[in-house]
């Protein structure tokens, strides 16, 4: 308390003072708070608040269009610091990369400049997206025998050397680990590849690539070799925060296998339900899974630490809520009388076929990812690809193109059945150029034999 206020209070406490003096004392005691109010900083202009905070929640396509609003917005959106902050902002998934049609966004505002990644230096039509995390996608071109990491939203890319003892199966089991913290200014990343030690053995080891070193290493020790019979390469997903990331895959025998390059630990968890109808995903940095349970889809979250993990059910969604029957609305100009009765009968037939298809288990669960704590369940039913938010109960849907209707597709191209895909979330994440130091080398030599000699 300053001297003026102290003197004013002591003056007011003195009973011998006159009324005029007491009034002066009370005015002096109020003078200091009023001065503090006058000295308070003025609120920031609304334009500055929007530029610094609201732009982070835009999709990359919308951010590119808004560069024309004002030069200050253009500078902000072109800043590398903004790209880092944009990648660190939690957001929902944008769509899926599928073999037949490229990228399928759930919203038109989440489209990418080239759905087939035509900007990449690879043979046309041969690019396969193996994994994606926070906007960075790891791609493989079988025709060129080349790997690269790219950001489909910004058309930036960087080459990646082939893993040692290259896998022989059609699709490498790869997972992108990207630290989406505000301190990853270079856009550094890591890749984890699960490789079978010997063909048909069912035992897998893990190979790790980091953009900072530019080389692959094979995880050492007996603990880094895990039984993972029937490992599904397309099911890879990343969990964790900061540098403590974990790569997960599910298997066809009802288990999920995870490996953390930071700790070197391997985790194995069992499916909490029917292992024939389940899929894993990531939400809020935690491992989740969706399991078909009769007419419902149950969503679980993995809780606990290494060695004491368990599944916790977080929500349950009915299949009819995920895929409601489509109804046809007739206008007065479309017909009346007998015509309307015939149309109503055809609608009933369509709805009956829809219900019969659902009862025959025609719904396929797919993997999912997102920055929010509540996951979005993804299902495929025929040509309907649906993402359902388990918190808001909102549905986003896209129709999968039919190869027969696509003029650019091969005549022998089959309709996508959901077996091969990669879930993707659009961000402005930077792609760090890998420090390529010649041929990839095995850093850890403790394995008894390379996979091709075991």
Buried (B, 14 or more C-beta within 10 A) or exposed (E): EEEEBEEBBEBBEEEEBEEEEBEBBBEBBEEEEEEEEEEEEEEEEEEEEEBEEEBBEBBBBEBBEBBEBEEEBEEBBEEEEBBBBBBBBBBBBBBBBBBBBBBBBBBEBBBBBEBBBEBBEBEEBBBBBBBBBBBBBBBBBBEBEBBBBBBBBBBBBBEBBBBBBEBEEEBBBBBBBBBBEEEBEEBBBBBBBBBBBEEEEBBBBBBBBBBEBBBBBBBBEEEBBBBBBEBBBBBBBBBBEEBBBBBBBBBEBBBBBBBBBBEBBBBEBEBBBEBEBBBBBBBBBBBBBBBBBEEBBBBBBBEEEEEEBEBEEBBEBEBEEBBEEEEEEEEEEEEEEEEEEEBEEEBEEBBEEBEEBBEEEBBBBBBBBBBBBBBBBBBBBBEBBBBBBBEEEEBBEBEBBEBEEEEEBEEEBEEBEBEBBBBBBBBBBBBBBBEBEEEBEBBEEEBEEBBEEB
